[in-house]
Every structure is written in structure tokens, then in C-alpha cells.
Amino acid sequence: MAYFDRSDIETGLGDDPVLFGAVGDYITLLKPRVMSLVIFTAFVGLVIAPVDIHPVIGFTALLCISVGAGAAGALNMWYDADIDRIMQRTRMRPIPAGRIPAGEALTFGTVLSIGSVAVLGLLVNWVAAGLLAFTIFFYVVIYTMWLKRLTPQNIVIGGAAGALPPVVGWAAATGSVSLESLVLFLIIFLWTPPHFWALSLYKADDYAKAGVPMLPVVAGHHETRRQIVIYSVILALSGLLPTLVGMASITYGVIAAALGAIFVALAIRVYRMDNHDTFMRPARQLFAYSLLYLLLLFLLLLAERGVQ
């Protein structure tokens, strides 16, 4: 399939114009794997909030947050279609593969964004709706359109968007933002750089080919691995904050400390592997463990709420 530029993508033309995509293609536009993490962290924020929420209201809130996250993913794919076509891991996404015209993806994402925020505001509360709107805006405009192609700190700053769902969930339950919800935000915010930089270590060639200034491309593998260690240590310490602010018990703190120590140990292992071929496997292991780490940490917080 021949290369086409952004003007082709924006008109939905490319080599072979298509009229509409299959249902599965539209689901792919929503980035379901990312959405699953958003749903889970938002659910934790909703459930551990110190109030009781009606199940229907809770379900509505989670549905709106999920749709909003998916809408942001669709808008991200619309804007990034030019570089997605170049990168090996993204070239078969619906827009660069020619299965969905860019215009349809833009409309799809915009309608879902507006609808999810409006329904959340009308049926739950406007604090949560405002936070959801800001999350979508931050991910699409601040991260996708600005930071991603501008600075190697794209993941650090842009990580705020991925860290907001538990705050939105908390606000859906309480109608406010509190210290506890900001602790959840901070954990995910600090988790994002080592998580994505581990991925970028073994996808650096892909990012370089697309001209995306990820840290390994701009600063090199050694500096990336050093930054991973620094953020991993800070992340491990932040994982103890729920105990320190009274959100969780000492038992949680002990388990969180052990999970954080494993995270740091894996990060140090990546750092010590100087040869490109030798640190690929540890980087993949760190990436995989980072997902498990966040899952277990938030499951622990759910368990703490369940025994109260």
C-alpha cells in the first residue's frame, strides 16, 4: 500500500476510499485495552470513595467514563493516522489500513466525547463531567496534538490524562475532589513514565522512523534506563501514600512496599544491561510487571474498602 500524507488522511481518501468500517473497526478505534485500564481505575475510585452510591448511578458513571475514554482514543487515532501508518505496531489500525475514513473517526470520536460528558453531567454530577471533559481535552489536544511530537517528556506530562479516571470516579461518587483521589492520581501519574519507557526501549526504532521524540530516540537508551530507575523508586514510595494518608491499613502498606521493591529491582536490572540485545528481555518483563503492579495495588485498595 503506497504512502499518503496527512491531507489524504484528513479527507479519508488514501489509496482506496471506503464508505464505512465494520463494527469491530469502530471498537478498535476506542482502544479497548486502554479503555479496560481506565474502567478499572475509575471503578476503584468510585467504589473506595467514602460514600454509598446507587448501583444505577455508579453504572452510568462508569459507562460514561468508558465511552469518554474510548472517544479520546478514537480522536487520538484520527490525528495520529499519519504516523500510525509508518509504525509497525500501529499500521494496521483502522484508519491507516484504510478500513475507516478519517472523517468518520473524527465524527465518531467527537459525538461520543460530547455525549459522554453531557450524560455524566445530567445523570450523575457536573464535577465528574467537567473532569471527564478535561481528561478528553488533555489527552487529545495537550498530549496527542502538542506534546507527543514535540518533546521527549510527552509521556511524563501527558500521563496526567491516564491518571485522571480514578479522580473522575471519585468525583462521580462524592461530587468533589479530595486528597485521597489525588493520591490515586499521583500513583498512576508516576507509574506512566517507567511503564511506557520500558515499552519504548524495544520499540525505539519504530518511534524513530515515525519521528516521535520518545526518550530513547532523543536521549538514548542509557538515559532512558536511568530515568526508569528514578521514576520507579519514586513510584514505589508513592505506592505507600494510601497508608500514610489513612486510606489503607498497614497490611496494604507492607504489600505495596514489597510490590514496589520488585518494580525497582526489575528497573535496576534493565539499567545494568548495557548491551542493546541484553536489555530487551528485561525491558519487556518490566513492562509486563508494571501492568501487574498497578492492578494489584488497586485491587488491594478495593479489598481494603471491602473489609471496612
N, C-alpha and C positions, 0 to 999 in steps of 0.2 A: 504494500500500500504506500503510495507516494506521500512525501511530507507536504503538509499545508500549513500556512501561517495563521495567526490569530484572526485575521479578517475572515478567513474561511470558517473558522470555528464559531465566530460570533454570529454568522449568518446561518450556521447549521449546514453548510454546504460541503466542504471536503470533496472526496472523490465521488462518492455515491450518495446523494441526498436521500434521507429516509423520512417517512411521514410520521411514524410513531414507533416507540420501543415496546418491547414485551414487558409484562408485569415484573418479571424478575430483574429487568434492567433498571426499572424505577426503584425497586427495592435496593439494588446495588448502589444507586445514587445516594441513598440515605446512609450509606456506610454502616451497615448493621453491626459489624464487630465493634466499631467505636460507639455506636448507639447503646450496645449492651452494657458497656462500662459506664456510660452516662446514666442509664436507667438504674444500674446497681448503686452507684454512689448517691444519686438523687433519692433513691429508696431509703438508703441508710440515713441520710439527712432528715428525711420525712419521718421515719419511724423512731429515731432516737431523740427527736425533739421532745421536750418535757410537757407535752400536751397530748390529749387524745383527739384524733381526727376521724371523722366519719369515713368508713371504707369507700363510699362512693366518691367523696371529695378527694380522698387520697388517690384513688384510681384515676380520677380525672386529672389531678395534678401530674401524676407520673406519665399519663398518656400525652399531655400537652408538652411536658419537658422532653419526652422521647421524640415527638413529632418536630419540635423546635430544633433538637439536636440533629435529626435527620435532614431537616431543611437546610441547616447550616452546612451539612456535608454535601448536599446537592449543589448549593451555591459555590462551595469550595471546588467541586469538580467542574462546574461551569467555567470558573475563572482560570483554573489550572489546566484546562484541557490541552493547551499548547505544550506545556512541559510534561504532562501525563503521557502524551503521545511519544515522547522521547525516552522516558524512563522505562526500563524493562519490567519493573514490578507494577506499573500503572497503565501500560499502553493498551491493555485490553479492557479498560474501564469503558462504560457505555458510550461516552462522547467521543474520545479519540478513536475507538473502534468503529465508530460510525453507526451505532445502533440507536442512538438518541441524538437529535439535533440539539445544539447548544441552546437555542432559543426556548425549546421545550423544557430543558433542565432549569433555565433561569426562571421561567414562569412557574414551574413546579415548585422550586425552592422558595420563591417569593410568596406564593399563595400559602404554602404550608407555614412559613415564618409568621406571616400576619395572622393567619388563623389560629395557630397555637398560642400566640401571645394574647390575642383577643379572648379566646375561650378561657384561658387560665385566669385572666383578669376578671371576666364576667362571672365565672363559676367558682373560683377559689378566692384569690385576692390580688390586688394590683401591685403589691410589693413584690410578690413572686413573679408576676407578669413583667414588671419592669426589669427585674433581674434577668429573666429569660431573654427579653429583648436586648438587653445589654450584652448578654453572653453571645447571642447570634451575631450582633453587630461587631463585637470584639473579634470573634473567630473569622468572620467573612472579610471585614474591612481592615481591621488593625493587623491581624495575623496574615490572612491569605493575600490580600491586595497590597499590603505595605511591607510588613516585617519579613515575610518568608523569602522574598527575593532581594532584600536589602542588606540584612545583617546576619552574621553567624549566631547572634543572640536571639534569633527568631523563635526558637523553641522555649527559651527561658522566659521571655516576655509573653509570647503567645500562649504559654502554658496556663495563663490565667483563665482563658476560656474553658479549658478542660477541667479546671479546678472549681468552677462555679456551680455545677449541678447540685452538689450536696447543700450548698447555700440556698439555692432555689428551692430544693425540697424542704429545708428547714423553714424557710420563709412561707412556703405553702401551708405548713402546719401551724406556724405561730404568728404569721403576719409581720415578722420582724427579722432582723439580722442580729446575731449575738456573738459573744466571744467564742462560744462552743462551735458555732457554724464556721467561724473564721479559722478555727483550728483545723477543721476538716479541709477547708480551702488550702491552708498552708501545707498540709501533708501532701496533697495531690500536686500543688504548685511546685514543691521541691522534688517530688518524685518524677515529674515530667522530664527534666533535662537528662538525668542518668538513664532513664528508660529509653528515650529517643536517641540519645547519643550512642548508646550501645548498638541500636539498630543501624545508625548512620555509619558506624565503623565498618560494617561489612556491606553497606550499600553506598559507600562513598563514591565509587566510580559512576554509579547511576546519577547521583546528585550532581557530580561534576559535569557530566555530559549534558544535563538539563540546565546548567548554570545556576543551580540553587546553592547559596553560600552556607551550606551546613558547616559546622565547626571543623570536621575532619578535612573538608575541602579547602577551607580558608587558613586554618591554623595548623593543620597536620594531625596525624594520628596520636603522636606523643602528647600534645597539649590537650587533645580531646580526652585521652585516657586519664590525664591528670585532673581535668575538670570533673570527670565522672567520679573519681575518688573523693574530691572535695564535696561535691553535692551529695554523694552517698552518705558521708559522715553527717552532714547537716540534716539530711533526711532521717537517718537513724535516730538522731536526737529529737527531731520534731515528732517522731512517732510516739515519744513518751509524753507529749503535751497533754493528751486526754487524761492521763492520770494526774498530772501536775495541776490541771485546772479543775479537777473534780468531776470530770465526765466519766471516768472509768476507774476501776479498782487497781490495787497493787498487782493483782494477778495479771490483769491486762498489761500493766507496765513491764512486768518480768518477761512475758511472752513477746511483747513488742520489742524489748531490748534484744532478745535472742534473734528474732527475725531481722532486726536491723544489723546485728553483728554479722549475720550470714551475708546480708546485702553488701556490707563494707568489705568483707573478706573476698567476695566474688569480684568486686570492683578493683581491689588491690591486685588480685590475680590477673585481671585484664591489664592493669598498669605495668606489671612486671614482665609481661610478654612483649619483648621488643620487636621480635620478628613479625612481619605482617601476617604470615601464614599461621603463626602460633597463637595470635590473639583473636583470630576469627571465631574459633570454637568457644573460648571463654566469653567473648562478647555476646554470642548467641545465647549462652547459658545465663548470662546476666540479664539479657533482655527478657528471657522466659521467666526467670525468677522474679524480676521486677513486677510482672503481672500477678504472680502468686503472692508476692509480698503485700501488694495493695489489697488484693482480695481477702487475704487472711486478716489483715489489720482491720478492715471494715466489717468483716464477719465477727471479729472479736467485739467490736463496738455494738453490733446487733445483739450478740449474746449477752453482753452486759445489760443492755436495755431489757432483754427478756427475763432476766432474773431479778429485776428490781420490783 
